[in-house]
Amino acid sequence: MTSKELQYLEDALGHEKFFQSKCNEAMGMLHDEQLRSCIEQMAQKHQQIYASLYGLL
């Protein structure tokens, strides 16, 4: 893996962690269960993407 590819993966991992934290933050403020469930699914999807990217390392 080239240094440029490694840098891309590091950036992508950071973005996915950021998205997860924002989803979790939003879930803490929501009272609507339907919307909360939707955001929870988004957080799980970002966790899966993070795991896939991390697996490339």
mmCIF file of the N, C-alpha and C atoms, coordinates in Angstrom:
data_MODEL
# 
_entry.id   MODEL 
# 
loop_
_atom_site.group_PDB 
_atom_site.id 
_atom_site.type_symbol 
_atom_site.label_atom_id 
_atom_site.label_alt_id 
_atom_site.label_comp_id 
_atom_site.label_asym_id 
_atom_site.label_entity_id 
_atom_site.label_seq_id 
_atom_site.pdbx_PDB_ins_code 
_atom_site.Cartn_x 
_atom_site.Cartn_y 
_atom_site.Cartn_z 
_atom_site.occupancy 
_atom_site.B_iso_or_equiv 
_atom_site.pdbx_formal_charge 
_atom_site.auth_seq_id 
_atom_site.auth_comp_id 
_atom_site.auth_asym_id 
_atom_site.auth_atom_id 
_atom_site.pdbx_PDB_model_num 
ATOM 1   N N  . MET A 1 1  ? 0.853   -1.172 0.000  1.00 0.00 ? 1  MET A N  1 
ATOM 2   C CA . MET A 1 1  ? 0.000   0.000  0.000  1.00 0.00 ? 1  MET A CA 1 
ATOM 3   C C  . MET A 1 1  ? 0.899   1.236  0.000  1.00 0.00 ? 1  MET A C  1 
ATOM 4   N N  . THR A 1 2  ? 0.572   2.162  -0.858 1.00 0.00 ? 2  THR A N  1 
ATOM 5   C CA . THR A 1 2  ? 1.369   3.388  -0.948 1.00 0.00 ? 2  THR A CA 1 
ATOM 6   C C  . THR A 1 2  ? 1.049   4.323  0.218  1.00 0.00 ? 2  THR A C  1 
ATOM 7   N N  . SER A 1 3  ? 1.901   5.282  0.443  1.00 0.00 ? 3  SER A N  1 
ATOM 8   C CA . SER A 1 3  ? 1.672   6.241  1.525  1.00 0.00 ? 3  SER A CA 1 
ATOM 9   C C  . SER A 1 3  ? 0.420   7.082  1.245  1.00 0.00 ? 3  SER A C  1 
ATOM 10  N N  . LYS A 1 4  ? 0.173   7.357  -0.014 1.00 0.00 ? 4  LYS A N  1 
ATOM 11  C CA . LYS A 1 4  ? -1.021  8.133  -0.386 1.00 0.00 ? 4  LYS A CA 1 
ATOM 12  C C  . LYS A 1 4  ? -2.292  7.330  -0.088 1.00 0.00 ? 4  LYS A C  1 
ATOM 13  N N  . GLU A 1 5  ? -2.273  6.048  -0.391 1.00 0.00 ? 5  GLU A N  1 
ATOM 14  C CA . GLU A 1 5  ? -3.429  5.192  -0.093 1.00 0.00 ? 5  GLU A CA 1 
ATOM 15  C C  . GLU A 1 5  ? -3.650  5.077  1.411  1.00 0.00 ? 5  GLU A C  1 
ATOM 16  N N  . LEU A 1 6  ? -2.564  4.950  2.151  1.00 0.00 ? 6  LEU A N  1 
ATOM 17  C CA . LEU A 1 6  ? -2.652  4.880  3.602  1.00 0.00 ? 6  LEU A CA 1 
ATOM 18  C C  . LEU A 1 6  ? -3.226  6.169  4.172  1.00 0.00 ? 6  LEU A C  1 
ATOM 19  N N  . GLN A 1 7  ? -2.799  7.295  3.634  1.00 0.00 ? 7  GLN A N  1 
ATOM 20  C CA . GLN A 1 7  ? -3.316  8.586  4.079  1.00 0.00 ? 7  GLN A CA 1 
ATOM 21  C C  . GLN A 1 7  ? -4.818  8.694  3.787  1.00 0.00 ? 7  GLN A C  1 
ATOM 22  N N  . TYR A 1 8  ? -5.238  8.208  2.623  1.00 0.00 ? 8  TYR A N  1 
ATOM 23  C CA . TYR A 1 8  ? -6.660  8.219  2.283  1.00 0.00 ? 8  TYR A CA 1 
ATOM 24  C C  . TYR A 1 8  ? -7.452  7.394  3.289  1.00 0.00 ? 8  TYR A C  1 
ATOM 25  N N  . LEU A 1 9  ? -6.954  6.212  3.614  1.00 0.00 ? 9  LEU A N  1 
ATOM 26  C CA . LEU A 1 9  ? -7.653  5.351  4.577  1.00 0.00 ? 9  LEU A CA 1 
ATOM 27  C C  . LEU A 1 9  ? -7.723  6.002  5.958  1.00 0.00 ? 9  LEU A C  1 
ATOM 28  N N  . GLU A 1 10 ? -6.643  6.629  6.364  1.00 0.00 ? 10 GLU A N  1 
ATOM 29  C CA . GLU A 1 10 ? -6.646  7.321  7.657  1.00 0.00 ? 10 GLU A CA 1 
ATOM 30  C C  . GLU A 1 10 ? -7.683  8.445  7.676  1.00 0.00 ? 10 GLU A C  1 
ATOM 31  N N  . ASP A 1 11 ? -7.752  9.203  6.607  1.00 0.00 ? 11 ASP A N  1 
ATOM 32  C CA . ASP A 1 11 ? -8.750  10.273 6.500  1.00 0.00 ? 11 ASP A CA 1 
ATOM 33  C C  . ASP A 1 11 ? -10.165 9.704  6.526  1.00 0.00 ? 11 ASP A C  1 
ATOM 34  N N  . ALA A 1 12 ? -10.384 8.641  5.763  1.00 0.00 ? 12 ALA A N  1 
ATOM 35  C CA . ALA A 1 12 ? -11.711 8.030  5.699  1.00 0.00 ? 12 ALA A CA 1 
ATOM 36  C C  . ALA A 1 12 ? -12.116 7.476  7.063  1.00 0.00 ? 12 ALA A C  1 
ATOM 37  N N  . LEU A 1 13 ? -11.169 6.866  7.782  1.00 0.00 ? 13 LEU A N  1 
ATOM 38  C CA . LEU A 1 13 ? -11.463 6.359  9.124  1.00 0.00 ? 13 LEU A CA 1 
ATOM 39  C C  . LEU A 1 13 ? -11.861 7.506  10.053 1.00 0.00 ? 13 LEU A C  1 
ATOM 40  N N  . GLY A 1 14 ? -11.141 8.605  9.962  1.00 0.00 ? 14 GLY A N  1 
ATOM 41  C CA . GLY A 1 14 ? -11.470 9.772  10.783 1.00 0.00 ? 14 GLY A CA 1 
ATOM 42  C C  . GLY A 1 14 ? -12.856 10.322 10.473 1.00 0.00 ? 14 GLY A C  1 
ATOM 43  N N  . HIS A 1 15 ? -13.208 10.355 9.198  1.00 0.00 ? 15 HIS A N  1 
ATOM 44  C CA . HIS A 1 15 ? -14.529 10.840 8.808  1.00 0.00 ? 15 HIS A CA 1 
ATOM 45  C C  . HIS A 1 15 ? -15.621 9.923  9.342  1.00 0.00 ? 15 HIS A C  1 
ATOM 46  N N  . GLU A 1 16 ? -15.412 8.628  9.235  1.00 0.00 ? 16 GLU A N  1 
ATOM 47  C CA . GLU A 1 16 ? -16.426 7.685  9.713  1.00 0.00 ? 16 GLU A CA 1 
ATOM 48  C C  . GLU A 1 16 ? -16.607 7.788  11.223 1.00 0.00 ? 16 GLU A C  1 
ATOM 49  N N  . LYS A 1 17 ? -15.527 7.962  11.966 1.00 0.00 ? 17 LYS A N  1 
ATOM 50  C CA . LYS A 1 17 ? -15.629 8.144  13.418 1.00 0.00 ? 17 LYS A CA 1 
ATOM 51  C C  . LYS A 1 17 ? -16.399 9.431  13.733 1.00 0.00 ? 17 LYS A C  1 
ATOM 52  N N  . PHE A 1 18 ? -16.121 10.482 12.963 1.00 0.00 ? 18 PHE A N  1 
ATOM 53  C CA . PHE A 1 18 ? -16.823 11.754 13.158 1.00 0.00 ? 18 PHE A CA 1 
ATOM 54  C C  . PHE A 1 18 ? -18.321 11.580 12.914 1.00 0.00 ? 18 PHE A C  1 
ATOM 55  N N  . PHE A 1 19 ? -18.685 10.896 11.811 1.00 0.00 ? 19 PHE A N  1 
ATOM 56  C CA . PHE A 1 19 ? -20.095 10.667 11.506 1.00 0.00 ? 19 PHE A CA 1 
ATOM 57  C C  . PHE A 1 19 ? -20.774 9.868  12.616 1.00 0.00 ? 19 PHE A C  1 
ATOM 58  N N  . GLN A 1 20 ? -20.077 8.873  13.121 1.00 0.00 ? 20 GLN A N  1 
ATOM 59  C CA . GLN A 1 20 ? -20.635 8.073  14.219 1.00 0.00 ? 20 GLN A CA 1 
ATOM 60  C C  . GLN A 1 20 ? -20.894 8.943  15.443 1.00 0.00 ? 20 GLN A C  1 
ATOM 61  N N  . SER A 1 21 ? -19.933 9.764  15.792 1.00 0.00 ? 21 SER A N  1 
ATOM 62  C CA . SER A 1 21 ? -20.097 10.606 16.983 1.00 0.00 ? 21 SER A CA 1 
ATOM 63  C C  . SER A 1 21 ? -21.234 11.606 16.800 1.00 0.00 ? 21 SER A C  1 
ATOM 64  N N  . LYS A 1 22 ? -21.383 12.160 15.598 1.00 0.00 ? 22 LYS A N  1 
ATOM 65  C CA . LYS A 1 22 ? -22.480 13.101 15.349 1.00 0.00 ? 22 LYS A CA 1 
ATOM 66  C C  . LYS A 1 22 ? -23.840 12.397 15.413 1.00 0.00 ? 22 LYS A C  1 
ATOM 67  N N  . CYS A 1 23 ? -23.899 11.177 14.899 1.00 0.00 ? 23 CYS A N  1 
ATOM 68  C CA . CYS A 1 23 ? -25.145 10.403 14.983 1.00 0.00 ? 23 CYS A CA 1 
ATOM 69  C C  . CYS A 1 23 ? -25.485 10.123 16.446 1.00 0.00 ? 23 CYS A C  1 
ATOM 70  N N  . ASN A 1 24 ? -24.490 9.710  17.216 1.00 0.00 ? 24 ASN A N  1 
ATOM 71  C CA . ASN A 1 24 ? -24.734 9.424  18.632 1.00 0.00 ? 24 ASN A CA 1 
ATOM 72  C C  . ASN A 1 24 ? -25.144 10.681 19.389 1.00 0.00 ? 24 ASN A C  1 
ATOM 73  N N  . GLU A 1 25 ? -24.543 11.789 19.042 1.00 0.00 ? 25 GLU A N  1 
ATOM 74  C CA . GLU A 1 25 ? -24.899 13.067 19.653 1.00 0.00 ? 25 GLU A CA 1 
ATOM 75  C C  . GLU A 1 25 ? -26.352 13.419 19.327 1.00 0.00 ? 25 GLU A C  1 
ATOM 76  N N  . ALA A 1 26 ? -26.737 13.245 18.081 1.00 0.00 ? 26 ALA A N  1 
ATOM 77  C CA . ALA A 1 26 ? -28.107 13.552 17.663 1.00 0.00 ? 26 ALA A CA 1 
ATOM 78  C C  . ALA A 1 26 ? -29.112 12.633 18.352 1.00 0.00 ? 26 ALA A C  1 
ATOM 79  N N  . MET A 1 27 ? -28.760 11.355 18.478 1.00 0.00 ? 27 MET A N  1 
ATOM 80  C CA . MET A 1 27 ? -29.676 10.413 19.140 1.00 0.00 ? 27 MET A CA 1 
ATOM 81  C C  . MET A 1 27 ? -29.962 10.828 20.580 1.00 0.00 ? 27 MET A C  1 
ATOM 82  N N  . GLY A 1 28 ? -28.961 11.415 21.235 1.00 0.00 ? 28 GLY A N  1 
ATOM 83  C CA . GLY A 1 28 ? -29.138 11.863 22.612 1.00 0.00 ? 28 GLY A CA 1 
ATOM 84  C C  . GLY A 1 28 ? -30.095 13.036 22.743 1.00 0.00 ? 28 GLY A C  1 
ATOM 85  N N  . MET A 1 29 ? -30.315 13.754 21.654 1.00 0.00 ? 29 MET A N  1 
ATOM 86  C CA . MET A 1 29 ? -31.190 14.930 21.703 1.00 0.00 ? 29 MET A CA 1 
ATOM 87  C C  . MET A 1 29 ? -32.590 14.662 21.161 1.00 0.00 ? 29 MET A C  1 
ATOM 88  N N  . LEU A 1 30 ? -32.778 13.515 20.528 1.00 0.00 ? 30 LEU A N  1 
ATOM 89  C CA . LEU A 1 30 ? -34.057 13.236 19.874 1.00 0.00 ? 30 LEU A CA 1 
ATOM 90  C C  . LEU A 1 30 ? -35.038 12.542 20.810 1.00 0.00 ? 30 LEU A C  1 
ATOM 91  N N  . HIS A 1 31 ? -36.298 12.921 20.673 1.00 0.00 ? 31 HIS A N  1 
ATOM 92  C CA . HIS A 1 31 ? -37.357 12.282 21.452 1.00 0.00 ? 31 HIS A CA 1 
ATOM 93  C C  . HIS A 1 31 ? -38.272 11.457 20.557 1.00 0.00 ? 31 HIS A C  1 
ATOM 94  N N  . ASP A 1 32 ? -38.273 11.737 19.281 1.00 0.00 ? 32 ASP A N  1 
ATOM 95  C CA . ASP A 1 32 ? -39.084 10.998 18.321 1.00 0.00 ? 32 ASP A CA 1 
ATOM 96  C C  . ASP A 1 32 ? -38.420 9.642  18.067 1.00 0.00 ? 32 ASP A C  1 
ATOM 97  N N  . GLU A 1 33 ? -39.100 8.563  18.442 1.00 0.00 ? 33 GLU A N  1 
ATOM 98  C CA . GLU A 1 33 ? -38.525 7.227  18.343 1.00 0.00 ? 33 GLU A CA 1 
ATOM 99  C C  . GLU A 1 33 ? -38.239 6.809  16.904 1.00 0.00 ? 33 GLU A C  1 
ATOM 100 N N  . GLN A 1 34 ? -39.080 7.209  15.980 1.00 0.00 ? 34 GLN A N  1 
ATOM 101 C CA . GLN A 1 34 ? -38.882 6.856  14.577 1.00 0.00 ? 34 GLN A CA 1 
ATOM 102 C C  . GLN A 1 34 ? -37.621 7.518  14.020 1.00 0.00 ? 34 GLN A C  1 
ATOM 103 N N  . LEU A 1 35 ? -37.459 8.781  14.314 1.00 0.00 ? 35 LEU A N  1 
ATOM 104 C CA . LEU A 1 35 ? -36.274 9.509  13.861 1.00 0.00 ? 35 LEU A CA 1 
ATOM 105 C C  . LEU A 1 35 ? -35.025 8.988  14.566 1.00 0.00 ? 35 LEU A C  1 
ATOM 106 N N  . ARG A 1 36 ? -35.159 8.705  15.844 1.00 0.00 ? 36 ARG A N  1 
ATOM 107 C CA . ARG A 1 36 ? -34.038 8.157  16.621 1.00 0.00 ? 36 ARG A CA 1 
ATOM 108 C C  . ARG A 1 36 ? -33.588 6.818  16.037 1.00 0.00 ? 36 ARG A C  1 
ATOM 109 N N  . SER A 1 37 ? -34.532 5.994  15.646 1.00 0.00 ? 37 SER A N  1 
ATOM 110 C CA . SER A 1 37 ? -34.220 4.698  15.039 1.00 0.00 ? 37 SER A CA 1 
ATOM 111 C C  . SER A 1 37 ? -33.485 4.876  13.711 1.00 0.00 ? 37 SER A C  1 
ATOM 112 N N  . CYS A 1 38 ? -33.913 5.833  12.933 1.00 0.00 ? 38 CYS A N  1 
ATOM 113 C CA . CYS A 1 38 ? -33.266 6.123  11.653 1.00 0.00 ? 38 CYS A CA 1 
ATOM 114 C C  . CYS A 1 38 ? -31.812 6.550  11.870 1.00 0.00 ? 38 CYS A C  1 
ATOM 115 N N  . ILE A 1 39 ? -31.583 7.427  12.820 1.00 0.00 ? 39 ILE A N  1 
ATOM 116 C CA . ILE A 1 39 ? -30.233 7.904  13.120 1.00 0.00 ? 39 ILE A CA 1 
ATOM 117 C C  . ILE A 1 39 ? -29.380 6.757  13.671 1.00 0.00 ? 39 ILE A C  1 
ATOM 118 N N  . GLU A 1 40 ? -29.981 5.894  14.467 1.00 0.00 ? 40 GLU A N  1 
ATOM 119 C CA . GLU A 1 40 ? -29.260 4.741  15.002 1.00 0.00 ? 40 GLU A CA 1 
ATOM 120 C C  . GLU A 1 40 ? -28.789 3.815  13.875 1.00 0.00 ? 40 GLU A C  1 
ATOM 121 N N  . GLN A 1 41 ? -29.640 3.632  12.877 1.00 0.00 ? 41 GLN A N  1 
ATOM 122 C CA . GLN A 1 41 ? -29.264 2.822  11.714 1.00 0.00 ? 41 GLN A CA 1 
ATOM 123 C C  . GLN A 1 41 ? -28.106 3.468  10.961 1.00 0.00 ? 41 GLN A C  1 
ATOM 124 N N  . MET A 1 42 ? -28.142 4.781  10.854 1.00 0.00 ? 42 MET A N  1 
ATOM 125 C CA . MET A 1 42 ? -27.049 5.496  10.188 1.00 0.00 ? 42 MET A CA 1 
ATOM 126 C C  . MET A 1 42 ? -25.739 5.300  10.955 1.00 0.00 ? 42 MET A C  1 
ATOM 127 N N  . ALA A 1 43 ? -25.802 5.381  12.279 1.00 0.00 ? 43 ALA A N  1 
ATOM 128 C CA . ALA A 1 43 ? -24.611 5.190  13.102 1.00 0.00 ? 43 ALA A CA 1 
ATOM 129 C C  . ALA A 1 43 ? -24.054 3.782  12.922 1.00 0.00 ? 43 ALA A C  1 
ATOM 130 N N  . GLN A 1 44 ? -24.936 2.803  12.858 1.00 0.00 ? 44 GLN A N  1 
ATOM 131 C CA . GLN A 1 44 ? -24.499 1.421  12.650 1.00 0.00 ? 44 GLN A CA 1 
ATOM 132 C C  . GLN A 1 44 ? -23.850 1.251  11.284 1.00 0.00 ? 44 GLN A C  1 
ATOM 133 N N  . LYS A 1 45 ? -24.406 1.892  10.277 1.00 0.00 ? 45 LYS A N  1 
ATOM 134 C CA . LYS A 1 45 ? -23.840 1.815  8.932  1.00 0.00 ? 45 LYS A CA 1 
ATOM 135 C C  . LYS A 1 45 ? -22.437 2.425  8.907  1.00 0.00 ? 45 LYS A C  1 
ATOM 136 N N  . HIS A 1 46 ? -22.258 3.549  9.585  1.00 0.00 ? 46 HIS A N  1 
ATOM 137 C CA . HIS A 1 46 ? -20.940 4.176  9.636  1.00 0.00 ? 46 HIS A CA 1 
ATOM 138 C C  . HIS A 1 46 ? -19.952 3.292  10.401 1.00 0.00 ? 46 HIS A C  1 
ATOM 139 N N  . GLN A 1 47 ? -20.441 2.578  11.413 1.00 0.00 ? 47 GLN A N  1 
ATOM 140 C CA . GLN A 1 47 ? -19.582 1.643  12.143 1.00 0.00 ? 47 GLN A CA 1 
ATOM 141 C C  . GLN A 1 47 ? -19.137 0.503  11.225 1.00 0.00 ? 47 GLN A C  1 
ATOM 142 N N  . GLN A 1 48 ? -20.058 0.018  10.394 1.00 0.00 ? 48 GLN A N  1 
ATOM 143 C CA . GLN A 1 48 ? -19.717 -1.055 9.450  1.00 0.00 ? 48 GLN A CA 1 
ATOM 144 C C  . GLN A 1 48 ? -18.691 -0.567 8.429  1.00 0.00 ? 48 GLN A C  1 
ATOM 145 N N  . ILE A 1 49 ? -18.878 0.638  7.935  1.00 0.00 ? 49 ILE A N  1 
ATOM 146 C CA . ILE A 1 49 ? -17.936 1.196  6.969  1.00 0.00 ? 49 ILE A CA 1 
ATOM 147 C C  . ILE A 1 49 ? -16.560 1.351  7.619  1.00 0.00 ? 49 ILE A C  1 
ATOM 148 N N  . TYR A 1 50 ? -16.550 1.847  8.860  1.00 0.00 ? 50 TYR A N  1 
ATOM 149 C CA . TYR A 1 50 ? -15.295 2.007  9.597  1.00 0.00 ? 50 TYR A CA 1 
ATOM 150 C C  . TYR A 1 50 ? -14.590 0.652  9.722  1.00 0.00 ? 50 TYR A C  1 
ATOM 151 N N  . ALA A 1 51 ? -15.325 -0.368 10.108 1.00 0.00 ? 51 ALA A N  1 
ATOM 152 C CA . ALA A 1 51 ? -14.755 -1.704 10.265 1.00 0.00 ? 51 ALA A CA 1 
ATOM 153 C C  . ALA A 1 51 ? -14.195 -2.241 8.942  1.00 0.00 ? 51 ALA A C  1 
ATOM 154 N N  . SER A 1 52 ? -14.899 -1.994 7.865  1.00 0.00 ? 52 SER A N  1 
ATOM 155 C CA . SER A 1 52 ? -14.431 -2.440 6.540  1.00 0.00 ? 52 SER A CA 1 
ATOM 156 C C  . SER A 1 52 ? -13.142 -1.731 6.158  1.00 0.00 ? 52 SER A C  1 
ATOM 157 N N  . LEU A 1 53 ? -13.096 -0.418 6.363  1.00 0.00 ? 53 LEU A N  1 
ATOM 158 C CA . LEU A 1 53 ? -11.891 0.334  6.046  1.00 0.00 ? 53 LEU A CA 1 
ATOM 159 C C  . LEU A 1 53 ? -10.723 -0.096 6.934  1.00 0.00 ? 53 LEU A C  1 
ATOM 160 N N  . TYR A 1 54 ? -11.010 -0.296 8.210  1.00 0.00 ? 54 TYR A N  1 
ATOM 161 C CA . TYR A 1 54 ? -9.964  -0.710 9.144  1.00 0.00 ? 54 TYR A CA 1 
ATOM 162 C C  . TYR A 1 54 ? -9.408  -2.074 8.754  1.00 0.00 ? 54 TYR A C  1 
ATOM 163 N N  . GLY A 1 55 ? -10.268 -2.929 8.220  1.00 0.00 ? 55 GLY A N  1 
ATOM 164 C CA . GLY A 1 55 ? -9.851  -4.246 7.775  1.00 0.00 ? 55 GLY A CA 1 
ATOM 165 C C  . GLY A 1 55 ? -8.866  -4.193 6.616  1.00 0.00 ? 55 GLY A C  1 
ATOM 166 N N  . LEU A 1 56 ? -8.862  -3.111 5.877  1.00 0.00 ? 56 LEU A N  1 
ATOM 167 C CA . LEU A 1 56 ? -7.921  -2.949 4.778  1.00 0.00 ? 56 LEU A CA 1 
ATOM 168 C C  . LEU A 1 56 ? -6.500  -2.669 5.259  1.00 0.00 ? 56 LEU A C  1 
ATOM 169 N N  . LEU A 1 57 ? -6.403  -2.212 6.491  1.00 0.00 ? 57 LEU A N  1 
ATOM 170 C CA . LEU A 1 57 ? -5.079  -1.905 7.043  1.00 0.00 ? 57 LEU A CA 1 
ATOM 171 C C  . LEU A 1 57 ? -4.470  -3.191 7.482  1.00 0.00 ? 57 LEU A C  1 
# 
